[in-house]
Amino acid sequence: MSQAPIVITMGDPSGVGAEVTVKALANLSGPERARYAVIGDRDVLKRAIAASGVNLPFDGPDAPRLIEVSVKGLPDRFGELSPACGEAAFRYIEKAVQMTLAGDAAGIVTAPINKEALNTAGHHYDGHTGMLAHLTGSQSSWMLLASATLNVIHVSTHVALRDAITRATPERVAETIRTGHRHLQRMGINAPRIAVAGINPHCGENGLFGREDDDQVAPAVAATRAEGIDVVGPIPADTVYFRAHRGDFDLVVAQYHDQGHIPIKLIAFDTAVNVSLGLPIDRASVDHGTAFDIAGTGKANHANMLCALDYAGKLAAGR
């Protein structure tokens, strides 16, 4: 395992990112905490510690390292939508990418950002995945949601549904299959069993409900199967996730955002990890938002952050 730290970006300073970060780190042993560095704001983290009632020093041999990135104008309370917070969230991620590309960090774990705050600050991205692709100079990237019984990789994510259908070209679907296959092999599954969800109800019923599955999805499945990948599909989306959840498949390829997110959030709302693939760096994340409504109350659940830290550790270990 690399001795470089795994860096945690604090997320939007007005959200629950600081709280779930300090709670998760406080839950670890001293030697485990020393494996991480937090990129964020000291004052915000102090307020999160006070609100959470945890004991988490940022000084000492077993303390996580704090990498401060100063941004002027941060609000002095949680739950406030602010361009300054959007700027801060961007700069935390920018610093993490710089460190990871330079070899000074073993990977990134991200706390949630607020897309409205980010765009108000002038950073026009659809979320972490697109931002990370831009910052690393990557041509393509993918979002994978990982849980104990269901893994889902998405052909597209934060786009309108009509655009998602257009983006599901045979080439993009095929590369999504290949990317998911490589990742699961890295995670220790030598021959991943992959299922590809259809776009239309019942995969179009031989053209009765549309030809996208026949013309866009099926050719991608045939091409990647010919390469030796254990992949089947398209399979109707109303059955494929149940089959994967019971153990028939190791990975499902979802055609668009909600098709993949809904089943994962139904069965693993507090434990699913968001993983960015196709980048030259490793990034895992919580799979929830900034939750402005409960930020600063001490109520945020840090289970998702613990899962993200664990997944990032496996990636850093070279699995």
N, C-alpha and C positions, 0 to 999 in steps of 0.2 A: 504494500500500500504506500502511496506517496506520502511523504512527511509534510508536504504543503497542506495548509488548512483547507477545509471546506468552508466557503464563505456564505453567510446568510445575509441576504439583502432585507432590510427592515420593512420594505414596502411603503405604502402611503403613510406618512406620519400621523394622519388623523384616523386611520383605521385600526383594526385589531392586530396588524402585523407585529408591532412591538410587543403586544401582550402575549400572543401565542409563541413568539420567539423566546421571551424570558421564561415563560412557564415551561416550555419544552427543555430549555437548557438547565433550568433548576431541577428538572426531573432526572437529569443524567448524573452519573458519578463525576467526581472531579476530573479524573483522567479522561473520561469521555468528553466532558465540556471543553477540555483543552484542545480537542481536535478541531474546534470551530472558531471562526472569526466572524463578528457581526459588523456589517457595514451600515451605518446609520447615524443617528443623532443621540448624544449622551443624555440630554435633558428629556427627550421623549422616552427613552428607555428607562430612565429613573422614574418618570411618572407611571410608566407601565408596571414597573416593579412594585411601586407603592399601591397601585390599584389592584394588583394581583395578590399582594401579600406574600410574595416569595422572597427568598434570600438568594440573591445572585450577584456576587461581587464581580467587577470587571478588572480586578487587580489581583495578582497572586499567581502561584505556580499552576493551579488547577482551574484558573478562570479562563473563559473565552476571551480572545483578543477583541478589542473594539477598534474599528477603523472608522474614524469620524470623517464625515463629509458634510461640511457646513453649507447650509442654504439659508439665506436671509428671509425673514417674513413668515416663518412657520407659525401657525396658530398655537396658543398656549393651552389649548384644550383639544380633546379628541372629538371626532364626529363632525368636523367642519370641512366642507368641500373647498379646496383652496388651490389656486395655480401654483403657489409656492410648494405645496405638498406634491403636486404633479411633477414639478421640477426636481424636487428632492428624490422622488421615487425613480425618476429617470437616471439621475446622477449616481444613485447607489448601484443600479444595474450596470451602468457604464463602467464604474470603477471595478465591479466584480468581473466583468468581461475582460477588461484590461489585465487584471491580475491573473485570470485563468489562462488567457492566451499567452502570457509571459511565463507561465509555469509557476507563478507565485501562489496559486490556489489550485486545489485538486478538483474543484467543481463548485457549482453554485446551487444553493437552495433559496428560492424566492418566496417571500411573504407577499400577500396580495396587494395589487395596485388598483387605483380607480381610473378607469379609462377616460372618464369625463375630465378629471383633474389633469391627467396626462396630456390630453388634447388641448385643454385650456392653457396649459403651459407651453404649447407650441410643438409638442412631440406627437406627431400624428401616426400612431400605430394602432393596430386592432387589439393589441395585448402584448404579453410577454414574448410569445413565440415569434411574431413578426419583428418585434424590436430586436430580439437576440439574433435573428437571421441578418438583419441590417447591420448590427454592430459587429458581427463576425464576418461579414462579407459573403454570407451563404446564399446560394441561388434558391434553395428550397429548404423547407423545414416541415416537420410534422409534429402533431400533438398526440401523445399516447397517454391514456389513462390506465393506471395499473392498480389492481386490487388483488386480494387473495384468491378469488375465484373467477375473475373476469378481467381481461386486458383488451383494450379497444384502441386502435389507431385510426385517425381520421384522414380522409382524403382532403377535406377542407374543413375550416372551422368558422371563423368570424366573418362570414359573408352572407348576403341575402340568399334565401333558399333557391330562387331562380338562378342565381349565379353559381351556387354550389352544384346544381345539376349540370350546368355548362362546363364547370371545372373538372367534372369527373370524366376526363378523357381516358381512353385506354392507356395512354402513356403515364398519366398521373396515377391511375389506379394500380398499374403494374409496379411503378416505383414505390408506391405506398406498401404494397405486399412485400417487396424486396427489403425495404427499410425495416418493417416490423419483423421480418424473418431474421435479419442480421442482429437486431437488438435482442430478440429472445435467445438466440444462440449465445450472445455475449452474456446473458443472464443465466446461462447454464442449461438451456433446453436445446439439445443437439439437433433435433428434428422437429421444429415447431409445427403444430397442426393449425392451419389458418383457414378461417371461413370468411367469405366476403359477402356482406349484406347487399341485398338488392336496393335499387333506388325506388322503384314503384311498388304499389301493393301487389303481393304475390309475384314479384319480379316481372310484372307487366302482362302475365297470362298470355304469352306468345303474341304480344303486340296489342292485345285488347285494351290494356291500360297504359300504353306507351312502349316505345322500342328502345329506350335508353339502356335497359339491362342487357338486351341482346346485342346492341351496337356498341356500347361503351364498356360495360363491365365484363361480359363473357370473354371478349378477346383478351383482356388483361389477365384473366384467370388462366386461360389456355396457354398464353405466352409464358407465364411464370411457372406453371406446372411443367411445361416442356423444359424448363431450366432445372428441374429437380426439386422444386419447392412443393411441399405437401399442402396444397391449397385447393379448396373447393368453393363453388359458387357460380353465379349469385344465388344466395339463399334468402327467402323472404325474411325481412327484418323482424316480423312479429313472432318468429320462432328461433332465429339463430342465436339470440342472446340467452334464451333459456337453455338451449343445447350447450352453449359454451359454459354457462354457469354450472351446469351439472357435470362438466368434465369432458365433453366431446371435443372441444377445441381449446387451444392455448391462446388464441388471438382472434379477434373479430375486426375486420376492416369495415369501419362505418363510412358512409358516403358523405355525411354532413354533420354539423355540430350536434343538434338535438338528438339525432338518431343514435349517437354514441354516448352522449352525456346522460340522457335520461335513465337508461338501465344501470349505468355505473352509480349514479347518485341515489338510485333507489336501493341498491344493495350495499353500497359502501360509502355513504355520504361523509362519514367522519374519518375514513381511512384511505380513500383512493388518493393516489399520487399522480400529479401531472408531470409528464416527462417530455422534454423537447428532444426530438431526434433529427438527424441530418445536419447537425452543427459540429464544428471542430472542438466543442467543449461539452461538458456534461452539465445538465441542469434538471433539477427536480423541484417540485413546488407543491404547496398545499393546493387543494382543489376547491377553494372557497373564496369569497370576495372579502371586501374591506369591512363589511358589517358596521357601517357608521352608527347604526341605531344602538349597538351595544358596546361600541368602543369606549374604553375607559371605565367600564363598570366592573371589570374583573370576571365577567361571565363567559368570555370566549373560550371555546374548547380547543385545547392544544394537541389533541390526539392526531389530527391530520399533519401537524408540523413534525411530530415525532416520527410518523411514517415517512415523511419526506426526507428527514435526516437519515433514517435507516436506509432508504433506497439510494440516497446520494453516497452513503458509505459503501454500499455494495458496488456502485459504479466506480468509486475511487479505488476500491480494492482490485479492480480489473476483472470482475466477473462478467 
